Amino acid sequence: MNAYRRVLKDEKADVYKKVATPDGMGGISYEYRPISSSGLWCFTRVTDSNIDLIGDSKNYIEQREFTFNYNENIKVFDYIKFKDTWFEIIEIRNEYAGETFVIAKRISGSFPDQSEILSD
């Protein structure tokens, strides 16, 4: 049996690229542009999660694996929005059999500001 089987992609996620634009005052502002106007079909699963206790605060740490159809536009440090939660891509595993395997960590807090999201 082939160890690398195609998986059913039954969820949609949006992948964003961080775009730097001059602000006209010598600085740079960052905005986020989707690589697809309708999201990308994927399979996803949690690979690691825990609660990090720092002083009196709790920080939920989650790492997920996303499996997309092969897409050469998905890169490390891009961002994924999945079910109103943002993740930063930290690793792209082997791209084979027409699929792209991505490891991403959850970004805590409100990220990004809605005004920073560009339309496709």
C-alpha positions as CSV (number, residue, x, y, z in Angstrom):
1,M,0.0,0.0,0.0
2,N,1.2,3.5,-0.9
3,A,2.2,5.3,2.3
4,Y,1.5,8.6,0.7
5,R,-2.2,8.6,0.0
6,R,-4.3,11.6,-1.2
7,V,-6.4,13.0,1.6
8,L,-9.9,14.4,1.3
9,K,-9.7,18.2,1.4
10,D,-12.9,19.2,3.1
11,E,-12.0,22.5,4.7
12,K,-11.2,25.9,3.2
13,A,-8.4,28.2,4.4
14,D,-7.1,31.5,3.2
15,V,-3.4,31.9,2.6
16,Y,-2.0,35.5,2.8
17,K,1.3,37.0,1.8
18,K,2.7,39.9,3.8
19,V,3.2,42.9,1.5
20,A,5.4,45.9,2.4
21,T,4.3,49.3,1.1
22,P,5.9,52.7,1.6
23,D,3.8,54.9,3.8
24,G,4.9,58.1,2.1
25,M,6.7,59.3,5.3
26,G,9.9,57.2,4.9
27,G,8.4,54.2,6.7
28,I,6.9,51.0,5.7
29,S,3.4,49.6,6.4
30,Y,2.5,46.0,6.1
31,E,-0.7,44.6,4.5
32,Y,-1.8,41.1,3.8
33,R,-2.9,39.9,0.3
34,P,-4.7,36.6,-0.2
35,I,-3.1,34.3,-2.8
36,S,-6.6,33.1,-3.9
37,S,-9.9,35.0,-4.0
38,S,-12.0,32.0,-2.8
39,G,-9.7,30.3,-0.4
40,L,-7.9,26.9,-0.8
41,W,-9.3,23.5,-0.1
42,C,-7.3,21.7,2.5
43,F,-7.1,18.9,5.1
44,T,-5.9,20.0,8.5
45,R,-5.2,18.5,11.9
46,V,-3.6,19.7,15.1
47,T,-0.1,18.3,15.6
48,D,0.8,19.9,18.9
49,S,-1.0,22.0,21.5
50,N,-0.5,23.1,25.1
51,I,-1.1,25.9,27.5
52,D,1.9,28.0,28.3
53,L,1.7,29.6,31.8
54,I,3.7,32.8,32.1
55,G,3.1,34.4,35.4
56,D,-0.6,34.9,35.8
57,S,-1.4,34.7,32.1
58,K,-2.2,31.6,30.0
59,N,-1.1,31.4,26.4
60,Y,-2.7,28.6,24.2
61,I,-0.1,27.3,21.8
62,E,-1.3,25.3,18.8
63,Q,0.5,23.9,15.8
64,R,-1.4,22.5,12.8
65,E,-0.6,20.6,9.7
66,F,-2.4,21.7,6.5
67,T,-2.4,19.7,3.3
68,F,-3.2,21.7,0.2
69,N,-3.3,20.7,-3.4
70,Y,0.2,21.5,-4.8
71,N,0.6,25.3,-4.9
72,E,4.0,26.9,-5.5
73,N,2.8,30.2,-4.2
74,I,2.6,29.0,-0.5
75,K,5.9,29.9,1.3
76,V,7.4,29.9,4.7
77,F,6.3,33.0,6.7
78,D,3.1,33.3,4.8
79,Y,-0.1,33.4,6.9
80,I,-3.2,31.1,7.0
81,K,-6.6,32.2,8.2
82,F,-8.6,29.1,9.2
83,K,-11.9,29.4,11.0
84,D,-11.2,33.0,12.2
85,T,-7.8,31.9,13.6
86,W,-4.5,33.1,12.2
87,F,-1.4,30.9,11.7
88,E,2.1,31.6,10.5
89,I,3.7,29.1,8.2
90,I,6.9,27.8,9.9
91,E,7.7,24.9,7.6
92,I,6.8,23.4,4.3
93,R,7.3,19.7,4.1
94,N,8.0,17.6,1.1
95,E,5.8,18.6,-1.9
96,Y,5.0,15.4,-3.7
97,A,2.1,13.5,-5.2
98,G,0.4,16.8,-6.1
99,E,0.2,18.0,-2.5
100,T,1.8,20.7,-0.4
101,F,2.3,19.9,3.3
102,V,2.5,22.9,5.6
103,I,3.2,23.3,9.4
104,A,1.9,26.5,10.9
105,K,1.8,27.9,14.4
106,R,-1.2,29.8,15.8
107,I,-0.8,33.5,16.3
108,S,-2.2,34.8,19.5
109,G,-4.1,38.0,19.9
110,S,-5.9,40.0,17.2
111,F,-3.8,39.7,14.0
112,P,-3.9,41.4,11.6
113,D,-6.0,44.5,11.9
114,Q,-8.9,44.3,9.5
115,S,-7.7,47.5,7.7
116,E,-4.5,45.6,6.8
117,I,-6.2,42.9,4.8
118,L,-6.2,43.6,1.0
119,S,-8.7,42.1,-1.4
120,D,-7.5,39.9,-4.2
